[in-house]
């Protein structure tokens, strides 16, 4: 869905565009403060494209969440809405316009 028509007034229809949003654990903001306190909206596409769009905002983001082959690192999980990404290697899962992508890092320690 590209958008939704809200009303048709004197000047015509008003359209609201939808784009996927990206949310992440606060721990990642320590490394990428430019992402903190903002709504991260990116064009729909594959998970790989979504991560690249985040990388465009916060350079080196993909270096942190992806390994040298471009797959998700073991300690990183990505969900689309309430579903964990299936394709961790090529990141081909599709993210639609109204989706929320959650990126979280497994933390351990005592």
C-alpha positions in Angstrom: 0.0 0.0 0.0 1.5 3.3 -1.0 -0.7 5.5 1.1 -4.2 6.2 2.3 -6.6 8.9 1.2 -7.7 10.9 4.2 -10.1 13.4 2.7 -11.2 15.0 -0.5 -11.5 18.7 0.2 -11.6 21.8 -1.9 -8.0 21.3 -3.0 -8.3 17.6 -3.7 -7.3 14.5 -1.8 -4.8 14.4 1.0 -2.6 11.3 0.9 -0.6 9.9 3.8 2.4 7.8 2.8 3.5 4.7 4.6 7.0 3.5 5.0 8.5 0.8 7.2 9.9 2.0 10.5 12.9 0.6 12.2 13.3 0.3 16.0 16.2 -1.0 17.9 17.5 -1.7 21.4 18.9 1.3 23.2 22.3 -0.4 23.4 22.8 0.2 19.7 22.4 4.0 20.2 25.7 4.0 22.2 27.5 3.2 18.9 25.1 5.1 16.6 23.8 8.1 18.5 22.5 9.7 15.2 19.7 7.1 15.3 18.6 8.0 18.9 15.4 10.0 19.5 14.2 9.9 16.0 11.7 8.0 13.9 13.6 5.9 11.4 11.5 5.5 8.2 12.9 3.8 5.2 11.6 2.6 1.8 10.1 -0.9 1.7 12.2 -3.7 0.4 14.2 -6.7 1.5 15.8 -6.7 5.0 19.1 -6.2 3.2 17.8 -3.0 1.7 16.3 -1.8 5.0 19.7 -2.3 6.7 21.4 -0.4 3.9 19.0 2.5 4.3 19.8 2.6 8.1 23.5 2.5 7.1 22.9 5.5 4.9 21.8 7.4 8.0 24.4 5.9 10.4 27.5 4.9 8.5 29.1 1.6 9.5 25.8 0.3 11.0 25.9 -2.7 8.7 29.5 -3.4 9.7 28.2 -3.8 13.2 25.2 -6.0 12.5 26.4 -8.0 9.5 29.4 -10.3 9.2 32.0 -10.1 6.4 29.7 -12.2 4.1 26.7 -9.8 4.6 24.8 -12.2 6.9 23.4 -11.3 10.3 25.9 -11.7 13.0 25.1 -14.4 15.5 24.4 -12.0 18.3 21.9 -9.9 16.2 18.3 -10.6 15.6 15.9 -8.9 13.3 12.1 -9.2 13.4 9.5 -7.9 10.9 6.5 -7.0 13.1 6.3 -10.1 15.3 8.2 -12.6 13.1 11.9 -13.3 13.3 13.6 -12.9 10.0 13.9 -16.3 8.3 16.8 -15.6 5.9 19.7 -14.6 8.0 22.2 -15.2 5.2 21.0 -13.2 2.2 18.4 -11.1 4.1 15.8 -11.6 1.4 12.7 -11.4 3.7 10.4 -8.7 2.4 9.4 -5.7 4.5 6.2 -4.1 3.5 5.2 -0.4 3.7 3.4 -0.6 7.1 5.8 -3.0 8.8 8.0 -2.3 11.8 11.5 -3.8 11.7 13.0 -4.5 15.1 16.8 -4.9 15.5 18.1 -6.2 18.7 21.4 -7.5 20.0 21.7 -10.4 22.3 23.5 -9.2 25.5 25.1 -11.4 28.0 26.9 -10.9 31.2 26.4 -11.1 34.9 
